[in-house]
Amino acid sequence: MIQKSLFRPQTRLRKDETFWSCCCLLFSPPQKVLKVGNESFSPSSKLAASRKTWRKRTPAARSIWRRPLLWSKGLLKKAGFAPSGWSRQRRAASEVAATAAAMAEPGAGRVPPVEAYEAAMVLSGVGDALGYRGGRWEYCTSGPRIAAELEALGGLDAICLEPPEWPVSDDTVLHLATAEGLATGLAGEPLLQELARRYVAAMSDMEGRKPGPTSLLGTSQLRPGEPDGYHIPFNPTGTGCGAAMRSLAIGLRYPHEQDLPTLIQVSVDSGRMTHHHPTGYLGALAVALFGALGARGVPPERWGRALLQTLPLAREYVGTAPAAAENWEHWEPFGEAWARYLASRGLAEGEGPARLPPLADPAERDAAYAAWALGGWAGRSGHDAPMVALEALLAAGPRWAELCARGALHSGDSDSTGAIAAGLWGLRHGLAPVPPGLHRRLEYRQRLLQAARRLHALAWGGPR
């Protein structure tokens, strides 16, 4: 935790740094001692230094200490020295800074192999096709019935996922639109325009894939190529999981600690292209964040807490966009649902092991998942699709069949939760444990592989 003794009341800060400084801080716990050239100093020594001494420091030393990490008003607020009048969002951001030290990353500095990205993208399609089964299992309201039908087919080892019986759904088509848009290497508004163009174009490939009504409505309102043509009006019913299901690639593209501001922007803005409601587009943020953390090797037990710590930063960003008042009015339920879930699993502080109920029976899983849902359809919404996926990931560990049973074979929106869960699982465990029949003839397999390789090269370096 950040100690009050590190700060001084007289320290003066710029007024516009809280949001981005907390973004930088969230996954970068402060170091006790920094070295620049021949100088070594700590936060307390810097803040205790007089203005005269500060001016005497070398330019290199000054540049280090100008890092937002140490100039965050949020940090001073947590320490009790911030003046009054700052916004509610800035106060919330200070809480992010106060708990950032708990986000130490055992996998920091490791570069994931390109095979991990390939497995993430391909198995996302596998989870989608398996949970969808041409619409038969997505709209089946009985987990036990799905389990019985799978057993009659001979189990996962006996299945060959290929059209026409096992096509991918709209989930994979739209996820490819996101991944291939990101793979262009564009940034900023050109990237958002490109994503909007690809989402509109993807609607021509929806025969037999059953896109959701919110995705259909949202894409019909996009005007790619026009100024702000990727913005659509606020939608009070846009709570579905259509933004979440297509956002794993965002985390793969922006996996680094310093990428967090961009990850927030791209996931929120791309999510709002169809699901302009906090419950909808924050689902995109959740899946993108989980993908980034998974790529860095952060254990899944920490992901939920990291999401709650990121929400104030997302709210700060949303406050700069159109329809801020409508968004803030509907903001709280997403975070409240995740806080309840994490508390029930012993993960409120981001430390494992998770306390998971057995839920060994498909009927028990159906009931548990339905309790998290809006309207009783598990995984349909932006908040609980990634929730079901995380639950499955935590419970399954390295067991692929268990991951499928919990994440893709239940009575809810099983193709969407399956796409998210299987993609995240593949990022951690690869393709080797998966029966070959499930992925070798998967629809759009080559496109998924190509997008994965390009995203890996953009994120981690290598041939592009």
Secondary structure in CASP SS format (residue, H / E / C, confidence):
PFRMAT SS
TARGET T0000
AUTHOR 0000-0000-0000
METHOD secondary structure of the structure
MODEL  1
M C 1.00
I C 1.00
Q C 1.00
K H 1.00
S H 1.00
L H 1.00
F C 1.00
R C 1.00
P C 1.00
Q C 1.00
T C 1.00
R C 1.00
L C 1.00
R C 1.00
K C 1.00
D C 1.00
E C 1.00
T H 1.00
F H 1.00
W H 1.00
S H 1.00
C H 1.00
C H 1.00
C H 1.00
L H 1.00
L H 1.00
F C 1.00
S C 1.00
P C 1.00
P C 1.00
Q C 1.00
K C 1.00
V C 1.00
L E 1.00
K E 1.00
V E 1.00
G C 1.00
N C 1.00
E E 1.00
S E 1.00
F E 1.00
S C 1.00
P H 1.00
S H 1.00
S H 1.00
K H 1.00
L H 1.00
A H 1.00
A C 1.00
S C 1.00
R H 1.00
K H 1.00
T H 1.00
W H 1.00
R H 1.00
K H 1.00
R C 1.00
T C 1.00
P H 1.00
A H 1.00
A H 1.00
R H 1.00
S H 1.00
I H 1.00
W H 1.00
R C 1.00
R C 1.00
P H 1.00
L H 1.00
L H 1.00
W C 1.00
S C 1.00
K H 1.00
G H 1.00
L H 1.00
L H 1.00
K H 1.00
K H 1.00
A H 1.00
G C 1.00
F C 1.00
A C 1.00
P C 1.00
S C 1.00
G C 1.00
W C 1.00
S C 1.00
R H 1.00
Q H 1.00
R H 1.00
R H 1.00
A H 1.00
A H 1.00
S H 1.00
E H 1.00
V H 1.00
A H 1.00
A H 1.00
T H 1.00
A H 1.00
A H 1.00
A H 1.00
M H 1.00
A C 1.00
E C 1.00
P C 1.00
G C 1.00
A C 1.00
G C 1.00
R C 1.00
V C 1.00
P C 1.00
P C 1.00
V H 1.00
E H 1.00
A H 1.00
Y H 1.00
E H 1.00
A H 1.00
A H 1.00
M H 1.00
V H 1.00
L H 1.00
S H 1.00
G H 1.00
V H 1.00
G H 1.00
D H 1.00
A H 1.00
L H 1.00
G H 1.00
Y H 1.00
R H 1.00
G H 1.00
G H 1.00
R C 1.00
W C 1.00
E C 1.00
Y C 1.00
C C 1.00
T C 1.00
S C 1.00
G H 1.00
P H 1.00
R H 1.00
I H 1.00
A H 1.00
A H 1.00
E H 1.00
L H 1.00
E H 1.00
A H 1.00
L H 1.00
G C 1.00
G C 1.00
L H 1.00
D H 1.00
A H 1.00
I C 1.00
C C 1.00
L C 1.00
E C 1.00
P C 1.00
P C 1.00
E C 1.00
W C 1.00
P C 1.00
V C 1.00
S C 1.00
D H 1.00
D H 1.00
T H 1.00
V H 1.00
L H 1.00
H H 1.00
L H 1.00
A H 1.00
T H 1.00
A H 1.00
E H 1.00
G H 1.00
L H 1.00
A C 1.00
T C 1.00
G C 1.00
L C 1.00
A C 1.00
G H 1.00
E H 1.00
P H 1.00
L H 1.00
L H 1.00
Q H 1.00
E H 1.00
L H 1.00
A H 1.00
R H 1.00
R H 1.00
Y H 1.00
V H 1.00
A H 1.00
A H 1.00
M H 1.00
S H 1.00
D H 1.00
M C 1.00
E C 1.00
G C 1.00
R C 1.00
K C 1.00
P C 1.00
G C 1.00
P H 1.00
T H 1.00
S H 1.00
L H 1.00
L H 1.00
G H 1.00
T H 1.00
S H 1.00
Q H 1.00
L C 1.00
R C 1.00
P C 1.00
G C 1.00
E C 1.00
P C 1.00
D C 1.00
G C 1.00
Y C 1.00
H C 1.00
I C 1.00
P C 1.00
F C 1.00
N C 1.00
P C 1.00
T C 1.00
G C 1.00
T C 1.00
G E 1.00
C C 1.00
G C 1.00
A C 1.00
A H 1.00
M H 1.00
R H 1.00
S C 1.00
L H 1.00
A H 1.00
I H 1.00
G H 1.00
L H 1.00
R H 1.00
Y C 1.00
P C 1.00
H C 1.00
E H 1.00
Q H 1.00
D H 1.00
L H 1.00
P H 1.00
T H 1.00
L H 1.00
I H 1.00
Q H 1.00
V H 1.00
S H 1.00
V H 1.00
D H 1.00
S H 1.00
G H 1.00
R C 1.00
M C 1.00
T C 1.00
H C 1.00
H C 1.00
H C 1.00
P H 1.00
T H 1.00
G H 1.00
Y H 1.00
L H 1.00
G H 1.00
A H 1.00
L H 1.00
A H 1.00
V H 1.00
A H 1.00
L H 1.00
F H 1.00
G H 1.00
A H 1.00
L H 1.00
G H 1.00
A H 1.00
R C 1.00
G C 1.00
V C 1.00
P C 1.00
P H 1.00
E H 1.00
R H 1.00
W H 1.00
G H 1.00
R H 1.00
A H 1.00
L H 1.00
L H 1.00
Q H 1.00
T H 1.00
L H 1.00
P H 1.00
L H 1.00
A H 1.00
R H 1.00
E H 1.00
Y H 1.00
V H 1.00
G C 1.00
T C 1.00
A C 1.00
P C 1.00
A C 1.00
A H 1.00
A H 1.00
E H 1.00
N H 1.00
W H 1.00
E H 1.00
H C 1.00
W C 1.00
E H 1.00
P H 1.00
F H 1.00
G H 1.00
E H 1.00
A H 1.00
W H 1.00
A H 1.00
R H 1.00
Y H 1.00
L H 1.00
A H 1.00
S H 1.00
R C 1.00
G C 1.00
L C 1.00
A C 1.00
E C 1.00
G C 1.00
E C 1.00
G C 1.00
P C 1.00
A C 1.00
R C 1.00
L C 1.00
P C 1.00
P C 1.00
L C 1.00
A C 1.00
D C 1.00
P H 1.00
A H 1.00
E H 1.00
R H 1.00
D H 1.00
A H 1.00
A H 1.00
Y H 1.00
A H 1.00
A H 1.00
W H 1.00
A C 1.00
L C 1.00
G C 1.00
G C 1.00
W C 1.00
A C 1.00
G C 1.00
R C 1.00
S E 1.00
G C 1.00
H C 1.00
D H 1.00
A H 1.00
P H 1.00
M H 1.00
V H 1.00
A H 1.00
L H 1.00
E H 1.00
A H 1.00
L H 1.00
L H 1.00
A H 1.00
A H 1.00
G C 1.00
P C 1.00
R C 1.00
W H 1.00
A H 1.00
E H 1.00
L H 1.00
C H 1.00
A H 1.00
R H 1.00
G H 1.00
A C 1.00
L C 1.00
H C 1.00
S C 1.00
G C 1.00
D C 1.00
S H 1.00
D H 1.00
S H 1.00
T H 1.00
G H 1.00
A H 1.00
I H 1.00
A H 1.00
A H 1.00
G H 1.00
L H 1.00
W H 1.00
G H 1.00
L H 1.00
R H 1.00
H H 1.00
G C 1.00
L C 1.00
A C 1.00
P C 1.00
V C 1.00
P C 1.00
P H 1.00
G H 1.00
L H 1.00
H C 1.00
R C 1.00
R C 1.00
L C 1.00
E C 1.00
Y C 1.00
R H 1.00
Q H 1.00
R H 1.00
L H 1.00
L H 1.00
Q H 1.00
A H 1.00
A H 1.00
R H 1.00
R H 1.00
L H 1.00
H H 1.00
A H 1.00
L H 1.00
A H 1.00
W H 1.00
G C 1.00
G C 1.00
P C 1.00
R C 1.00
END
